């Protein structure tokens, strides 16, 4: 394998420098090929360099680390390079760390702690060392046309599963206040299109939620409303069995899904009962719609 490479996305330059310096000491072979100060830049630089490892600060201006990871999961050219290992960078917070530790996934604390970083490096080295074995297995199976695709699909799904786990832990940690979870919402207080009237929309009528700029759209079979609560804050208040996240910006009522379609590019789209538009499904959540 070529020399391991990494991208650091951190909006505080001194902390980015400290992380790079500690990485140089703990992992001299690692080459930091790009640094980014915000999520949008991180997505752009990651797709330009295709590094082996992404260090993403959870909280960054504009697009945060969670959003950048979700975008990269869809945009990553898996035919050119395997999806990278993902490590979130977070300021110390007992609830965030508890969320990460509960899922046995990795993170880096700010300020950087050398001993903790060495553990992260060891896990990354172990994960990257396994990749050439998978690639060699695929090459050796070229005599069997279906084998390489099967190996590639299995490796991709394993990585996506790890990303889903890490995104869930990061989201739980970033949004946690330490309070006891409340019962699922029964009504949504939402503005109509004009913004002059607030209506109490029964949650049972909502077909899907879609993040849009500073608002979240609330769609029923016949109406559209707006709320200001970010999607990541709204989701813990929804019944997880009734509402599924299918895209970083979309949560749908599972019972409203009528059919799933795959386009020529292989991307999935949902048709909902009562709505004419097609809902895109992120690569991260495509596993929900595999034939049983």
Residue, then its C-alpha position, 0 to 999 in steps of 0.5 A: x500500500x502507498x504511504x498512508x495519508x490523512x486530512x485534518x478538518x479543524x476550524x481552530x488553526x492552533x488545534x489543527x497544528x497540534x493534532x498534526x504535530x502529535x500525529x507526526x510523533x505517533x505515526x511518522x509514516x502518515x502524510x497529512x495531505x490537506x487541512x481544512x477549516x470548515x466542512x465544505x472545504x473538507x469535502x472538497x479536499x477529501x475528494x481531491x486527495x482521497x486520503x486513507x484517514x479523515x480527522x473531522x472536527x464535530x463542530x465547525x462553521x457552516x457544514x459540521x463534521x457530521x454533515x461533511x462525513x454524510x456528504x462524503x459517504x455519498x460522493x466517495x468514488x469507491x471505484x477509485x479508492x476504498x472509503x477512508x477510516x473516519x475519526x471525529x475530533x471533539x472537545x471534552x464532554x462527558x456525554x459525548x465521550x460516553x456516546x463514543x465509548x458505548x459504541x466502541x468507536x474512535x475519537x480524538x479529544x481536544x486538546x490532543x492527548x498523546x496517549x489517547x492518540x496513540x491508541x487511535x493510531x494503533x486502531x487505524x494502522x490495524x484497519x489499514x493493514x487489512x485493506x491490501x489483503x482484501x484487495x489481493x483477494x479481489x485480484x485473485x478472484x478475477x477468474x470468477x466474474x462475480x467474486x470481485x464485485x462480491x468482495x468489494x460490496x462486502x468491504x464497502x458495506x462493512x465500512x458503511x456500517x462503521x461510518x453509521x455507527x460512528x455518525x450515530x455516536x457523534x450525533x448523540x454526543x454532540x446533541x446530548x444534554x444529559x437529560x432523560x429522553x422524553x416521550x415521542x412527539x404527538x404534535x409539531x408546532x409549525x408555521x405555514x408557508x406564509x409564516x403568519x400562522x402557527x399550526x399544531x400538526x399531528x405527527x401521525x399526518x407527517x410523511x417526511x421531514x427535510x432540512x432546507x437552509x435554516x428551516x426543516x420542511x414538514x410535509x404531509x399528504x397535502x400541506x407543507x409547513x416549516x419549523x426552525x428546530x434542526x433535524x438532528x435535534x428533532x430526531x431524538x423526539x421522534x419514534x425511531x420505529x415510525x421515522x427512518x433517516x434515509x438521507x442526511x437531510x431527510x427523515x421519512x415515515x416508514x409506513x408511508x414508503x410505497x416503493x423503492x426505485x434504483x436509477x441508472x447510476x445505482x442510486x435509490x429513491x423512495x416513492x411515498x404514498x400521498x406524495x409525487x416527488x421522489x426521495x433520495x436515499x443516501x448510500x449510508x442508509x441503502x441497507x434499509x431497503x435490501x430485499x429480505 
